[in-house]
Amino acid sequence: MMTPAVLLIDDNEDILEFLTDELQEKYTLFTATNSEDALALLLQESIQLIVSDVMMPGMDGFELCRTIKTDFDYSHIPVILLTAKNTLQSKIEGLEIGADAYIEKPFSPAHLQVQIANLLNNRSKLREYFASSPLVHIKSMAHSKSDEHFLETLHEAIYRNMDNTELDVEHLSRIMNMSRPTLYRKIKGISHLTPHELINITRLKKAAGLLAEGQYKIFEIAAMTGFQSQNNFGRSFLKQFGMTPTEYARVKKEENL
């Protein structure tokens, strides 16, 4: 099983070495000594969390965090800022620009470990909850306004083309007016799903909503949501939600009595 990729940024080599020693058992680590190198690394690697010092020459940690959180490609990545500035004003500034956590130096390695684990676990739980719960909306996975807007737009694009059995990442990238690699990377970064998997889950969630309404037969719902056969739909529904469409429809009917 692959460990989460964490990017460590600090202009002090000793601190980078210290952080690496503390974190290397649990995470795949990448390091940078300045913000410019860090941004270059983000282009090359699929980073899941960033730990950055604030006080750095050139672009400091605040500006780096602001850049990441306003960049469509990276705004979903959680950022932890480390700083020797322990004033309330600097803490407020860090949180206002979108930092997900703010840790004052000197800090306890255990504290940092817990913050990293909590941020990654919370995101993982939200992704699992979305994928396993038939009626939970895709935007439940968003951690920023830009990500929420992206997920809502993506959701609408899939819904409008739901009955197209050929809908795939190529079609979706054209509809979203995005390059295929950018769309793939963004979907994967937020949801840990491939575009194909997300399209399939969105189909199944739409089907769950139609089953809950109780107005259509299962073969009709399969066709309306883009499945090539009722059998294919039934197998996919069972695999995703742990019950057959018939069982789900019955449960929903009983709830509404």
C-alpha positions in Angstrom: 0.0 0.0 0.0 1.4 3.4 -1.0 2.0 5.9 1.8 0.7 9.5 1.4 3.1 11.9 -0.3 4.0 14.8 1.9 6.0 17.9 0.8 8.3 19.5 3.4 9.5 23.1 2.8 12.1 24.9 4.9 15.2 26.9 4.0 17.0 25.4 7.0 18.5 22.0 6.0 18.8 20.9 9.7 15.0 21.3 10.2 14.3 19.4 6.9 16.5 16.6 8.1 14.8 16.6 11.5 11.3 16.5 9.9 12.4 13.8 7.5 13.7 11.6 10.4 10.4 12.1 12.2 8.0 11.4 9.2 9.8 9.0 6.8 8.3 5.9 8.4 4.7 6.9 7.7 5.0 9.0 4.6 6.6 9.3 1.2 8.5 12.6 1.6 9.6 15.3 -0.9 11.7 18.3 0.3 12.3 21.8 -1.0 14.4 24.6 0.5 12.3 27.4 -1.1 8.9 28.1 -2.4 9.9 28.2 -6.1 11.3 24.7 -5.9 8.2 23.6 -4.0 5.9 24.8 -6.7 8.0 23.1 -9.3 7.7 19.8 -7.4 3.9 20.2 -7.3 3.9 20.1 -11.1 5.8 16.8 -11.0 4.4 14.8 -8.1 1.0 14.0 -6.7 1.4 15.6 -3.3 -1.3 15.0 -0.6 -0.2 17.4 2.1 2.3 20.2 2.5 4.3 21.3 5.6 6.0 24.7 5.1 8.0 27.1 7.2 6.7 30.7 7.1 10.0 32.6 7.3 11.9 31.9 4.1 13.8 34.2 1.7 12.0 35.2 -1.5 8.4 33.9 -1.4 7.6 33.2 2.2 5.3 30.5 3.6 2.3 32.9 3.7 2.6 33.8 0.1 3.2 30.2 -0.9 0.1 29.1 0.9 -1.9 31.8 -0.7 -0.6 30.8 -4.1 -1.4 27.1 -3.5 -4.9 27.8 -2.2 -5.8 30.1 -5.1 -4.4 27.8 -7.8 -7.1 25.5 -9.2 -4.8 22.6 -9.6 -3.6 22.6 -6.0 -6.2 24.3 -3.8 -7.4 20.9 -2.5 -4.0 20.1 -0.9 -4.0 20.7 2.9 -1.2 23.1 4.1 0.4 23.1 7.6 2.4 26.3 8.4 5.3 26.2 10.8 6.4 29.5 12.3 8.5 31.1 15.0 6.1 34.1 14.9 3.8 33.3 17.8 1.7 36.5 17.6 -2.1 36.2 17.3 -1.9 38.4 14.2 0.4 36.0 12.3 -1.8 33.1 13.3 -4.9 34.9 12.0 -3.0 35.8 8.8 -2.1 32.1 8.2 -5.7 30.9 8.7 -7.1 33.7 6.5 -5.0 32.7 3.5 -6.3 29.2 3.8 -3.8 27.3 5.9 -5.4 24.1 7.3 -3.2 24.2 10.5 -0.7 26.5 12.1 2.0 25.2 14.4 4.3 27.4 16.4 8.0 26.7 16.7 9.4 25.1 18.8 6.9 22.3 18.3 6.5 18.8 19.5 7.0 16.2 16.7 4.1 14.3 18.1 1.9 17.4 17.7 2.9 17.6 14.0 2.3 13.9 13.5 -1.2 14.2 14.9 -2.0 17.3 12.8 -0.9 15.5 9.6 -2.7 12.3 10.5 -5.9 14.2 11.4 -6.0 16.2 8.1 -5.4 13.2 6.0 -7.8 11.0 7.9 -10.6 13.6 7.8 -10.3 13.9 4.1 -10.2 10.1 3.7 -13.3 9.7 5.8 -15.2 12.3 3.8 -14.2 10.5 0.5 -15.3 7.1 1.9 -18.6 8.6 3.2 -19.3 10.1 -0.2 -18.5 6.9 -2.1 -20.5 4.6 0.2 -23.5 6.7 0.9 -26.1 6.7 -1.9 -27.6 10.1 -1.4 -24.5 12.2 -0.2 -23.6 15.0 -2.7 -20.2 15.2 -4.3 -19.5 18.7 -2.8 -19.3 17.0 0.6 -15.6 16.4 -0.3 -14.8 20.1 -1.0 -12.4 21.9 1.4 -12.4 25.3 -0.4 -14.9 27.5 -2.3 -13.0 26.8 -5.6 -13.2 23.1 -5.1 -16.9 23.3 -4.2 -17.5 25.2 -7.4 -15.5 22.7 -9.4 -17.3 19.7 -7.9 -20.7 21.2 -8.5 -19.8 22.0 -12.1 -18.5 18.5 -12.6 -21.6 17.0 -11.0 -23.8 19.0 -13.4 -21.7 18.0 -16.4 -22.1 14.3 -15.5 -25.8 14.7 -14.8 -26.6 16.4 -18.1 -24.9 13.5 -20.0 -26.0 10.8 -17.7 -27.8 8.7 -20.3 -24.7 8.6 -22.6 -23.2 5.1 -22.0 -20.0 6.4 -23.7 -19.4 9.2 -21.2 -15.7 9.1 -20.2 -12.8 11.4 -19.2 -12.4 12.5 -22.9 -16.0 13.6 -23.2 -15.9 15.1 -19.7 -12.8 17.2 -20.3 -14.3 18.7 -23.4 -17.5 19.5 -21.6 -15.6 21.0 -18.7 -13.3 22.9 -21.1 -10.2 21.4 -19.4 -7.3 19.3 -20.6 -7.6 15.6 -19.9 -4.5 15.5 -17.6 -5.7 18.5 -15.6 -9.1 17.1 -15.1 -7.7 13.7 -14.2 -5.3 15.2 -11.7 -7.9 17.4 -10.0 -10.5 14.6 -9.7 -7.9 12.2 -8.3 -6.5 14.8 -5.9 -9.9 15.6 -4.3 -11.6 12.2 -4.4 -8.8 9.6 -4.8 -11.0 8.3 -7.6 -10.3 8.1 -11.3 -12.7 10.1 -13.6 -14.2 6.7 -14.7 -14.9 5.7 -11.1 -16.4 9.1 -10.2 -18.7 9.0 -13.3 -19.8 5.5 -12.3 -20.5 6.5 -8.7 -22.4 9.6 -9.8 -24.5 7.4 -12.1 -25.2 5.0 -9.2 -26.1 7.9 -6.8 -28.6 9.3 -9.4 -30.0 5.8 -9.7 -30.3 5.6 -5.9 -32.3 8.8 -5.9 -34.6 7.5 -8.6 -35.1 4.2 -6.7 -36.0 6.1 -3.6 -38.7 8.0 -5.5 -40.2 4.7 -6.5 -41.7 5.9 -9.8 -39.6 3.8 -12.2 -38.8 0.2 -12.9 -35.2 -0.9 -12.4 -34.5 -1.5 -16.1 -35.8 2.0 -16.8 -33.5 3.5 -14.1 -30.5 1.5 -15.6 -31.1 3.0 -19.0 -31.7 6.5 -17.6 -28.4 6.5 -15.8 -26.3 5.2 -18.7 -25.8 1.5 -17.8 -25.7 -0.8 -20.8 -27.8 -3.5 -19.1 -29.9 -4.1 -15.9 -27.5 -6.8 -14.9 -24.5 -4.5 -15.2 -26.3 -1.9 -13.2 -27.3 -4.4 -10.5 -23.8 -5.7 -10.0 -22.3 -2.2 -9.9 -24.9 -1.0 -7.3 -24.4 -4.0 -5.1 -20.6 -3.5 -5.2 -20.8 0.2 -4.4 -23.5 0.3 -1.7 -23.7 -3.3 -0.3 -27.2 -4.0 -1.4 -29.1 -4.7 -4.6 -31.3 -2.0 -6.3 -34.4 -4.1 -5.3 -33.3 -4.2 -1.7 -32.5 -0.5 -1.7 -35.9 0.4 -3.2 -37.7 -1.8 -0.6 -35.8 -0.1 2.3 -36.6 3.4 1.0 -40.3 2.4 0.5 -40.5 1.1 4.1 -38.9 4.4 5.4 -41.5 6.4 3.6 -44.5 4.5 5.0 
